Amino acid sequence: MVSHLFFHSLVADPKRAFDGDDEAKGYLDYMVTIDEFKKII
């Protein structure tokens, strides 16, 4: 049984989030896209 799930903010625009800038690694490491979230749930 899974009693608790936690997600950071969802990534709504993957092209902008994962564009290679300084913040992209953090998004990749800690956040999920909306499509990934739907597949998990």
N, CA, C and O atoms as a Tinker XYZ file with bonds, in Angstrom:
   164  protein
     1  N      0.835000   -1.177000    0.000000    73     2
     2  CA     0.000000    0.000000    0.000000    64     1     3
     3  C      0.884000    1.245000    0.000000    63     2     4     5
     4  O      1.858000    1.328000    0.749000    81     3
     5  N      0.541000    2.188000   -0.827000    73     3     6
     6  CA     1.216000    3.486000   -0.846000    64     5     7
     7  C      0.334000    4.460000   -0.082000    63     6     8     9
     8  O     -0.798000    4.735000   -0.480000    81     7
     9  N      0.859000    4.973000    1.007000    73     7    10
    10  CA     0.047000    5.869000    1.835000    64     9    11
    11  C      0.279000    7.344000    1.533000    63    10    12    13
    12  O     -0.503000    8.198000    1.950000    81    11
    13  N      1.359000    7.642000    0.804000    73    11    14
    14  CA     1.672000    9.047000    0.552000    64    13    15
    15  C      2.536000    9.168000   -0.697000    63    14    16    17
    16  O      3.508000    8.430000   -0.857000    81    15
    17  N      2.189000   10.085000   -1.569000    73    15    18
    18  CA     3.019000   10.444000   -2.724000    64    17    19
    19  C      3.274000   11.934000   -2.670000    63    18    20    21
    20  O      2.388000   12.709000   -2.308000    81    19
    21  N      4.478000   12.338000   -3.027000    73    19    22
    22  CA     4.808000   13.760000   -3.067000    64    21    23
    23  C      5.412000   14.082000   -4.419000    63    22    24    25
    24  O      6.272000   13.351000   -4.912000    81    23
    25  N      4.970000   15.162000   -5.013000    73    23    26
    26  CA     5.546000   15.657000   -6.257000    64    25    27
    27  C      5.873000   17.130000   -6.083000    63    26    28    29
    28  O      5.109000   17.879000   -5.473000    81    27
    29  N      7.007000   17.537000   -6.622000    73    27    30
    30  CA     7.295000   18.962000   -6.727000    64    29    31
    31  C      6.356000   19.535000   -7.787000    63    30    32    33
    32  O      5.538000   18.810000   -8.354000    81    31
    33  N      6.469000   20.795000   -8.044000    73    31    34
    34  CA     5.647000   21.420000   -9.084000    64    33    35
    35  C      5.794000   20.654000  -10.390000    63    34    36    37
    36  O      6.864000   20.128000  -10.696000    81    35
    37  N      4.722000   20.595000  -11.151000    73    35    38
    38  CA     4.761000   19.907000  -12.437000    64    37    39
    39  C      5.309000   20.837000  -13.514000    63    38    40    41
    40  O      5.105000   22.050000  -13.467000    81    39
    41  N      5.997000   20.261000  -14.469000    73    39    42
    42  CA     6.534000   21.019000  -15.598000    64    41    43
    43  C      5.457000   21.068000  -16.681000    63    42    44    45
    44  O      5.097000   20.038000  -17.251000    81    43
    45  N      4.949000   22.259000  -16.960000    73    43    46
    46  CA     3.889000   22.428000  -17.953000    64    45    47
    47  C      4.437000   22.601000  -19.366000    63    46    48    49
    48  O      3.764000   22.251000  -20.335000    81    47
    49  N      5.647000   23.134000  -19.494000    73    47    50
    50  CA     6.236000   23.394000  -20.813000    64    49    51
    51  C      7.637000   22.790000  -20.868000    63    50    52    53
    52  O      8.619000   23.489000  -20.616000    81    51
    53  N      7.742000   21.501000  -21.192000    73    51    54
    54  CA     9.045000   20.821000  -21.184000    64    53    55
    55  C     10.092000   21.458000  -22.103000    63    54    56    57
    56  O     11.281000   21.440000  -21.787000    81    55
    57  N      9.663000   22.018000  -23.230000    73    55    58
    58  CA    10.630000   22.641000  -24.151000    64    57    59
    59  C     11.349000   23.809000  -23.483000    63    58    60    61
    60  O     12.548000   24.003000  -23.685000    81    59
    61  N     10.630000   24.570000  -22.705000    73    59    62
    62  CA    11.247000   25.701000  -22.004000    64    61    63
    63  C     12.020000   25.241000  -20.778000    63    62    64    65
    64  O     13.094000   25.765000  -20.484000    81    63
    65  N     11.474000   24.257000  -20.058000    73    63    66
    66  CA    12.107000   23.806000  -18.816000    64    65    67
    67  C     13.426000   23.090000  -19.078000    63    66    68    69
    68  O     14.384000   23.257000  -18.324000    81    67
    69  N     13.479000   22.297000  -20.137000    73    67    70
    70  CA    14.659000   21.482000  -20.424000    64    69    71
    71  C     15.446000   22.039000  -21.606000    63    70    72    73
    72  O     15.895000   21.289000  -22.473000    81    71
    73  N     15.609000   23.357000  -21.630000    73    71    74
    74  CA    16.274000   24.012000  -22.757000    64    73    75
    75  C     17.787000   24.139000  -22.599000    63    74    76    77
    76  O     18.446000   24.755000  -23.436000    81    75
    77  N     18.334000   23.569000  -21.543000    73    75    78
    78  CA    19.785000   23.585000  -21.367000    64    77    79
    79  C     20.318000   24.744000  -20.542000    63    78    80    81
    80  O     21.532000   24.856000  -20.369000    81    79
    81  N     19.457000   25.606000  -20.030000    73    79    82
    82  CA    19.948000   26.710000  -19.204000    64    81    83
    83  C     20.326000   26.205000  -17.808000    63    82    84    85
    84  O     20.272000   25.004000  -17.542000    81    83
    85  N     20.700000   27.112000  -16.935000    73    83    86
    86  CA    21.183000   26.738000  -15.600000    64    85    87
    87  C     20.127000   26.034000  -14.745000    63    86    88    89
    88  O     20.474000   25.256000  -13.856000    81    87
    89  N     18.868000   26.293000  -14.998000    73    87    90
    90  CA    17.803000   25.694000  -14.189000    64    89    91
    91  C     17.346000   24.333000  -14.713000    63    90    92    93
    92  O     16.655000   23.609000  -13.998000    81    91
    93  N     17.708000   23.973000  -15.925000    73    91    94
    94  CA    17.219000   22.741000  -16.553000    64    93    95
    95  C     17.582000   21.496000  -15.753000    63    94    96    97
    96  O     16.765000   20.583000  -15.633000    81    95
    97  N     18.794000   21.442000  -15.203000    73    95    98
    98  CA    19.208000   20.259000  -14.444000    64    97    99
    99  C     18.325000   20.064000  -13.214000    63    98   100   101
   100  O     17.944000   18.936000  -12.902000    81    99
   101  N     18.001000   21.129000  -12.524000    73    99   102
   102  CA    17.130000   21.037000  -11.356000    64   101   103
   103  C     15.741000   20.540000  -11.722000    63   102   104   105
   104  O     15.163000   19.715000  -11.015000    81   103
   105  N     15.211000   21.042000  -12.822000    73   103   106
   106  CA    13.908000   20.564000  -13.287000    64   105   107
   107  C     13.970000   19.080000  -13.608000    63   106   108   109
   108  O     13.070000   18.320000  -13.248000    81   107
   109  N     15.035000   18.671000  -14.285000    73   107   110
   110  CA    15.186000   17.267000  -14.675000    64   109   111
   111  C     15.341000   16.362000  -13.455000    63   110   112   113
   112  O     14.803000   15.255000  -13.428000    81   111
   113  N     16.071000   16.828000  -12.455000    73   111   114
   114  CA    16.337000   16.017000  -11.259000    64   113   115
   115  C     15.129000   15.894000  -10.329000    63   114   116   117
   116  O     14.926000   14.845000   -9.718000    81   115
   117  N     14.327000   16.952000  -10.216000    73   115   118
   118  CA    13.323000   16.993000   -9.149000    64   117   119
   119  C     11.867000   17.095000   -9.590000    63   118   120   121
   120  O     10.967000   16.909000   -8.771000    81   119
   121  N     11.621000   17.381000  -10.840000    73   119   122
   122  CA    10.242000   17.613000  -11.266000    64   121   123
   123  C      9.830000   16.630000  -12.354000    63   122   124   125
   124  O     10.675000   16.001000  -12.991000    81   123
   125  N      8.541000   16.508000  -12.556000    73   123   126
   126  CA     8.012000   15.656000  -13.615000    64   125   127
   127  C      7.104000   16.493000  -14.511000    63   126   128   129
   128  O      6.543000   17.502000  -14.083000    81   127
   129  N      6.972000   16.058000  -15.749000    73   127   130
   130  CA     6.063000   16.736000  -16.667000    64   129   131
   131  C      4.629000   16.310000  -16.359000    63   130   132   133
   132  O      4.397000   15.347000  -15.628000    81   131
   133  N      3.699000   17.022000  -16.914000    73   131   134
   134  CA     2.291000   16.674000  -16.717000    64   133   135
   135  C      2.009000   15.286000  -17.277000    63   134   136   137
   136  O      1.293000   14.503000  -16.652000    81   135
   137  N      2.562000   14.970000  -18.446000    73   135   138
   138  CA     2.359000   13.639000  -19.035000    64   137   139
   139  C      2.934000   12.537000  -18.146000    63   138   140   141
   140  O      2.305000   11.494000  -17.968000    81   139
   141  N      4.128000   12.763000  -17.588000    73   139   142
   142  CA     4.725000   11.773000  -16.679000    64   141   143
   143  C      3.853000   11.588000  -15.440000    63   142   144   145
   144  O      3.638000   10.465000  -14.982000    81   143
   145  N      3.357000   12.693000  -14.908000    73   143   146
   146  CA     2.494000   12.642000  -13.728000    64   145   147
   147  C      1.237000   11.809000  -13.995000    63   146   148   149
   148  O      0.854000   10.971000  -13.180000    81   147
   149  N      0.605000   12.049000  -15.141000    73   147   150
   150  CA    -0.606000   11.298000  -15.493000    64   149   151
   151  C     -0.320000    9.806000  -15.608000    63   150   152   153
   152  O     -1.149000    8.986000  -15.214000    81   151
   153  N      0.844000    9.444000  -16.142000    73   151   154
   154  CA     1.206000    8.027000  -16.274000    64   153   155
   155  C      1.449000    7.386000  -14.906000    63   154   156   157
   156  O      1.128000    6.215000  -14.702000    81   155
   157  N      2.008000    8.140000  -13.984000    73   155   158
   158  CA     2.286000    7.619000  -12.642000    64   157   159
   159  C      0.990000    7.425000  -11.863000    63   158   160   161
   160  O      0.804000    6.410000  -11.191000    81   159
   161  N      0.107000    8.398000  -11.959000    73   159   162
   162  CA    -1.156000    8.346000  -11.222000    64   161   163
   163  C     -2.097000    7.396000  -11.929000    63   162   164
   164  O     -3.226000    7.196000  -11.480000    81   163
